[in-house]
Amino acid sequence: MNIRVADLSLIARILKRKIRTKDIEHEVDLSAVLREILISANEFVPSESGSILIDDPLLKLNKKEDGKLYFMACFGEGSAHLAGSSLSDRVGITGETYRSGKPYFCEDVRKDDKFLPIVNEETKYECRSIICAPINIDSSIIGVIELINRMDRINYDRKDLALLEIFAGYTGTFMQNALDARRFEELSKRDNLTDLYNDRYFLQRLTWEVKRVVRDGGDIALIFYDLDSLKVINDSHGHLIGSRLLKEVADITREVFAGTNAVLTRYGGDEYIIIMPDTDIDYAVEYAERLRKNISENVFISSNGPSGPPALNIKGEVTCSIGVASLSMNVELGDNIVEMVESLIRASDSAMYEAKGLGKDRVVSYRGKLH
């Protein structure tokens, strides 16, 4: 049985969704799960073809646009070019099932005005009968599963539809479990205060990036920065204000590096470190200078806090010292990945301390090579 599955990048985008009861966004790859669901469904209800279609969560949030249902996995004649394609969620039997949230039983498509004849035209395949059931997560409909043309019989019966509903339930459950697992995996990588990556994930990712450069060539830049005056803020306004300031620095960092593949990390305390894959030291210095400028010019604590403390509008008091290093410029390449990772961190850290020694609120790039 040949199961066609949509491209992994499409699956990642379509399944990047917020589970409303958890309010956490995360991505998952469910291609293997979707394959198994269709294989099992076909074993219990043998059919000539079948599909699992999932909605587009971005269009779902935009009420002004029609939504789409994407063929995430499918099998059978005519399915080769269906994987990854889409249908409007407002038309056809699949659209009716998705919008109504109710299973659909069609004994003869010729007598059903919900059936779209264009489906037969595009697949070059004669659809005679269909059963379709909605897929739910957290009481929200996210797609449908459908089977077409019962094998060894003229058409489906109500028992077949009941079985398909069971598999639709399995699909929702498996997706929920995978999303939950991905959620906890992602949370383990994050700093609780700023939601940037934590130091543990930083080291794992930097090690992977260094291995990649040693294998394939290229470069990696590190930007290491430390706030110059957090102790003064804490002493003057208290640690709760200091924590808010750390979160606002993280927000500025996200804005500066938006649209890049940079890995943003809170390294500890008021230290932050950024991995810039495929970036040379000069380009990283440009980003570091933009970051320094944005932090020094920002008005911090400009709104009331969640518990009611007044806005402080702190300006001109918060600066940072930044050190920049790159693998190709500052580290001797060799066979010991751990040593290279440590040397790159040490080079950027040393440059940051040099920036502090030169008067703070500046960017310094490391000179020389570490072994």
N, C-alpha and C positions, 0 to 999 in steps of 0.2 A: 504494500500500500504506500503510494508516494504522496507524502504530505508536503505541500508547498507552503512556505512560511515567508512573511514579509521581511524585507531588509531589516537588519538589527537596528540601524539608526532610526528607521521609522517606528519600530516597536518601542524604542527608548523614548522617542518624542511623544507618541500617542499614549504611552503608559506613564508619562510624567504627570501625575495628578495629585491633587490634595484629597486625602481621606478626611471627610468633614469632621468626624468624631475625634480625630487626632490632630488636625491642623498642622500636619507636617508634610512637606513636599519631598518626593523621592522618585527615583527612577528604578525600573526593574526590567530584566529581560526574561520574558516568560515563553520564549519560543518552544523550549522542550516541553513545558507544561501544556501548551496549546496543542502540540502534536499528540501527546498522550491522550488528551481529552477526546480529540477527533477519532483516534484509533479505537478507543474504548466505546465511544458512541456508535461507531460503525459496526463493532462486533455485536452489540445488543440490538441495533436496528440497522441491518445491512442496507446500504444505500449506494446509489451510483455516484453521488457527490455530496459534499457538505462543506460548511464554512463556519468560522468564528469571526464575527465582525465586532470591532470595538470603536467607540466614539472618539472624537477629537476633543480633549478636555479644554483646550483653549477656545475653540469655537463654541463649546457648550456654555462657557461663561459669557460669551458675547451674544446677547439675546437678539441683536440686530441682524445677525447673519444666520443662514441655514447651517445646521450642523452636518457632519459627515460621519459615515460609518466605514471604517477601513477593514478590508479583508486581511486579517492578521495571519490566518492559517486556513488552508482549504485543500481539498482533494477531489479527484475525479476528472472526467473528460472536460476540457475547457477551462481547467483551473490554473493552467500554467501561467497565464498572463493576468490572473485575477489577484494574486498575492501582492499586497501593497497598494492596490487600486481602491477607489472609494465610491460610495453611493451617497446621495442625499439622505438624511435621516427623516425626510418628510414624504418619501414616495415608496411605493412598492410594499410587498408583504413584510420585508425586513423593517422598513420604516414604520409600518403600522404596529408591528410587535414592539419595536423600541419605544415608540411614543405612548402606546397604550399600557405597556408593562404587562400585557397578557399574552399567553401562548396562542399560536395561530395554527389552524388546521385547514389545509387546502387539498381536497381530494382531486380536483381537476382544475388546473390553472386556466383552461379555456372558458370556464364559467365564473371566474373570479376577477372582478374589475380592479382589484388591488394589484394583480400581477402585471409586471412590466414586460411586454413582448420584446423590448430592446435587449433584455437579458439573454434570450435565446439567440438573437442576432449577433451579439458581441461574442458569446461563447461558442457559437456554431454548434449548439447542443440543445436538444429538445427537452425542456422541463415539463413534466406532466403533473407531478404532485409535490407538495412541500409541507414540511412541519417546521415550526420555528418557535423558539422560546427565549425570553429575555434573560440577560445575565445581570445580577445585582451585586453591589458591594455597599454595605451600610445603608440598605434601603434605597440606594440610588441606582438607577438603571444605567449601565455603562456599555451595553452591547447586546448582541444576540448570537445564538447558535442555531444553524439551520441544516436540515438534511433534505436532499432532493431525490425523488424517484426511488421508491422502495424496491429493493431487489427481490426477486422470486414472487412478487405480488403485483397486482394492478396498481394499488395505491396503499397509503398508510392507513392505520386505524387509530382509535383513541388511546390504545395501550402504548403504541409507538410514541405518541405525543407525551404521554405521562413519563415514559423512560427518558425522553429528550429533556424534559423539565428537570429530571434528576441530574442529568449531566450538566445542564445549565447551572444548577446549584453547586455542583462540584467545581465548575469553572470559576464561579464567584469566590468560593471558599479557597481554592488554590491560589487565586490571585491575591486575595486578602492576606493569606499566610505569607506569600512571597513578598508582598508589600510591607508587611509588619517586620519580616526578617531584614529587609533592606533598610527599613526605618531605623531599627536598633543598630545595624551595622554602621549607618551614617552617623547616628548620634554618638557612637563610640569614637568617632574621628573628630568631634567638635568640642571646642572650648565652651563651657556652659555660659560664661558671661557675655562673650562677644559673638558667638556663633561662627567665628573663624575656625580653621583647622587647629588641632592641638599639636603639641610637640611630638607625641608618639607617631601620629600620622605623618607629620612633616619629615621625620627621619626615615620612615618607610618609603615615602614618595621620593625624597632626595636620593636615597640609595638606588631606587629603580631608575631615576633619571640619569644618574652617573653611569650605571651599567649600560643604559641605552647609548649614551655618548661614546663610551669606550668601544661599544660594539659597532655603532653606525656612524660615528663622527658627529660634529656639531658642537654646541656649547650650551652651558647653563649659567645663568647669573643668579646671585643671591643679593638681596637687599635686606640689611639688618638695621633696624632702627629702635631707638630707645627714647622715651619722653624725658625732657630735660628738667621738668619742674613738677612732677606728680607729687612729690613729698610736700612741696609748698602748698599745693592745692589741698592735699589731705589734711595738713596741719591747720590750714585756714578755714576749710569748709567741711571737713569730715570725710570719712572713707566712703560713705554712700555717694557723695558727689564725685569722689575720685573714681568710683566704679562706673558711674554714668559717663564720665569723661572718657574712660577706656572704651566704652561701647561706641561713643561718638567718633573716636579715632578710628575704630574698626569700620564704621560707616563711611568715613572719608576715604579710607583705604579701598573699600569696595568700589566707590565712585571713580577713583583714579584708575583702577585696573579693570574697570568694566570693559568687556569685549575682548580681553586678552585671555590667554590660557594660564595666567599666573596662579600659583597656589599660595593663598593668603593664610598666615599662621600667627596666632598669639603664642609666642615662645615661652612666656612666663612673666608674671608681674606686669611691668609696663614695657616689656620688650616684644617686638614683632619681627617676623622674618618672612620674606617672600621669595619663593622659587619662581624664576622666569625661564622656562624651558625654551630652547632654540633662540636664545637671546645673547648678544655679545655685551661686553661691559659698558661700551659707550651708550648703547640704546637703554640699558638698565639705568645708567646715571641720569638720562633724560627723565625717566619715570620717577626716579628717586627725588630729583629736584622739584618735579611737579607735586609730589606728595609732601615734601618739606614745606613748600610754599602754601599749599592748601591748608595744612595743619596750622602754620604760623598765622595765617590770615583768618582762620575760622573763629566765629563767635560760639563759644561752648556754653552749654547749659542755658540755652536761650528760651526755653519753655519751662512751665511748671512740671515738677516731677509727679510720678503716679500717686504719691502719698501727700501731695500738696505743697512741698517746699517751693518758694518763689524762684523765678528765673534769675540767674546770676549774670548772664551776658558777659562771660569771661572772654576777653580779647587781648591778644598781645602777651599773654602770660604763659601760653602753652606752645612749646616748640619741641623739635626732635633733632637728634643727631643721627646721621645715617651713614652706614658703611656699605660699600658695594664691592663685590668680587665676582670673578667668573672662573670657571673650571679651566678654560684654555689659557687664560692670562696668568693665573695665580697658583695653579696646582700642577705638579709634575705627574703626568699620567703614568699608570703602571698596572700591575695585576691586582693590587690590594684595594678593593673597592671601599672598605671601611676607612682606611687611611685617607683616601682621596676625599671622602665625604667629610671626615673630621677636619681636614686641611682647608676645604672650601668654607666650612662654617667658621673656622678660626680666622681665616683671612678677612671675611666680612665683619666679624666681631672686632678684630683688631682695627680695621678701618673706622668702625663706629666709635671706638674709644679715642682714636686719633681726632675724629671730628669734635668730640667733647673737649679734648685737650686744646684744640685750636679756638675754643670759644663757644662751642655748641651752635645749634640751629644752622647746620651746614651739612653738605654731602662730601664724603671723601671716598675715593676708590683706592683699593689696595694696590701697592706697587711691589713687584718682585714675585717670586714663586716659593711656595711652601712644599716641602717634601713629605 
